Amino acid sequence: MSVLTILRNARIFAPKEMGIQDILLGDRHILAIGRDLSLHGSVDVDVIDLDGKYVFPGLIDQHVHMAGGGGEGGFHYRTPEISLSHLTVAGVTTAVGVLGTDGVTRSTKELLAKANGLDFEGITTYIYCGAYQVPTRTITGTPRSDIVLIDKVLGVGEIAISDSRSSHPDEQEIAELASEAHVGGLLSGKAGVVHFHLGDDNDHLDLLHRVAERTQLPRTVFVPTHLNRNPGLLEAAIEWGKAGGLCDVTSGIRPDDHDHISVKPSKAIVKLLDAGVHEAYITMSSDSNGSSPIFDEQGQLVAMGIGSVATLWEETADLIREEGMPVTQAISFVTRNVARVLKLRHKGKIQPGCDADLVICDEQFQIERVFAKGKSVVEDGKPTVFGTFEDASRVPGSPDSRKQAGTRDDRRDRPMIDPSREDDDAFPDRNERQQQSRRRHYCC
């Protein structure tokens, strides 16, 4: 594999449109952008002619149940972990993990481990410490110290309010939690946000208004999500956004056979803009791999679904195709705006020095290629890099790895990654270990 890659004749949206140019990638970064880029000398370089295809920054999904979620209907409703290729084929190159309803059988430590695993496999990951409940779940004992001491922790979340599944926190509890996150962010140079799950209760965003006014904390500390859950909540979000509050729309919440109340995400964003909310305050996330329970008026569970990360790009494309929104504006809600909210300075845009996270589409906005941290992970719309156990049938000891159950299998001993016999270095570095694990389809 070449160290350098040149993408020729790319129509770049950074998100600002830059016309047809070449992009030079090296290691995990964008090294240069210009017309007719060339390298001199004996340099090993891959050259890919994109022939005018669209190139966007990789999507940033700030709400992914990467370690699974749900459980409202019982243990069998606990949703599964997300796989690497599910994220990459959807154009997501940066994901922020959340826990959700279940802070009992799932933990922030488990979420952190999953985030580290996905990062090793090929994308960039972060997490929020906490779950629905207040006091919330942490690793070090306090949200502030989690943010300061753990690199991947950007803030706190998802904290549930205006929802029967919340712990019904009061104004003082939310004020203390927001202050913890804010100061943690100041000390660490991170976002220090609190990511709030909004439910169907009629209180909507009233609690956040009161806390923001009382504490004088910046409204950018509060990131409410699921704001397209119902028309009443969306109207409340308009008032919150016009007052300078951040508004996160959920791409995985949209009308279907069981949900006749929610507002289609692309239309919700247009409604926020038309009502006067500044576009920089609007973001969109997927709620991927979280459960989507539907309850009747008596609170009984009547249907259950699971969030899909694919909806993030689907709704972005609908903003362009169905709502007639300019491309540069539509992609900002899942790239630049999210990077700004989360203070990810090397993400969300295409410029030299930023991470080489790129999504390449045709004129119908179908994803054809994806680069994550400078590596090609999707080609022709199909994943080329997989998570360690995605191809489980080839992992020694798995049920499908032998023809008949109950037979002896000498390969069932715990597999290890040994130093390569072809390499004089008996202590392979991170990239070498990664390549070995992909070749063998398993790792320890």
Phi, psi and omega in degrees: 000131180289150178284328183246149177224135173247123173262109183268149173056048178267132173273104193266132169240110196253013001288339177301138181290131183242005180077198181271117178214173174261153178233128177257124179250138176215129186057246180247010189241160167276120184266323183201153174226131180179177179270136176054049177296141178215155178240145182246151180095185182274074181251127178279114185221137172272134178241124181237119179271114182273349174052045174083006179293153182287139176235123180241161170297150175300145183288145176248114180255109185270014180209086181232126175277069189294333177263012183094169180202203174074209182105003184297333181263006183123175185301328182286354177261009174290121185282155185280165172295156177271150179260155182305310186293334176296324178285312188291321180292341176270002178086005182273119179247349175225128183228142177247122185273144176228159176269290181110215186300316189268099173256018182255300180275351176240152184224162177296327177297317178298318179297318178297319179298317179297318179298318178297322179296314179295324177297317178298322183286336174155346180247177177262135183225151172219174176217164164256141171276145177118180177209193182303324195280152170232127357301146189259176187272131179228177178258315185267349180121330177222149177301321182300312182289328174302313182294318184287319191264342184247116187307317187282348182274116181264337184183204184241143177161177347275127180267127184272131171224161181053041184211138180296339180273356178282175174267011178052059180294149178266181184300318181295318181296318179291323178299316180294318181294317179296322178294319177302313181294316183298312181292322175302320178294320179297317183290331186255351184075022180255182183294316180060045181263164169243123183265115187255128170278124177255127179262201186267358182298152185288352177292336178050241185256015184303318182299318180291323176301314183295318181293317180297320180289323183287317187270340185062021172293149176302138180294345177289351175287332186261122179238088178282139181234175184065032188286352175261019182298323177204160183300324180296317178293323179295321177296320177295325178295326178299314179295320177297314181293322179292338177273004178099010179274152178282144182231115179251118178268144182258117182292334181278356176256109180204155185301140174209196184298332182258337184248105180252010187249322187295162179257130179306131187307313181299321179288327178295319179296317178299319180296319177299315180294315181297331181278353176108007176285131181295137185299333181292341181270358186253132175226170176221138177226169191264329192063032184298142178064009169275154177285152178238076182283143174244122180250148176275185184294339177269004179082013180273139178289124182245342179202154180218131175233185178224136182292145181243133178291338180297336182294337183297312178284326179302314181287329175296315178296323179294328175301323182280310188282318185265324183264353177069026182280142176302144184302315183300323180286317184299318184282345182293333183290342181240009180227270187300316183297319180293318179300322179293315180300319185265004179056044176262085191292339182261011183236166169082004179208160179251105176199156181304136181099338178279163177297143181277068175255111188224143174242127183244125185233161171273185184289345175267007179063035171268130182289125179251318181225151174221134171246132177235123183052039175084355182255139176287121182241346176221133176223137182055033177079004182239145181294141175247347176236134185238157173294160188307318185247021178293322176265070189297333184294342181260003178274123180306131178096348179286155184303326184271002184272358177224151189289330185225130180295145176088357180274159180290140177222107183292350183271004187283348176303152184301119182289145178231157173266111179271155172303140182295134177287344180271000185237129179295337181280111182280357181233083184298144178281184187300314182295322178294317178298322180297315180296321179296317182294325179288324180294322186269351179067012174203161176210167180279000000 
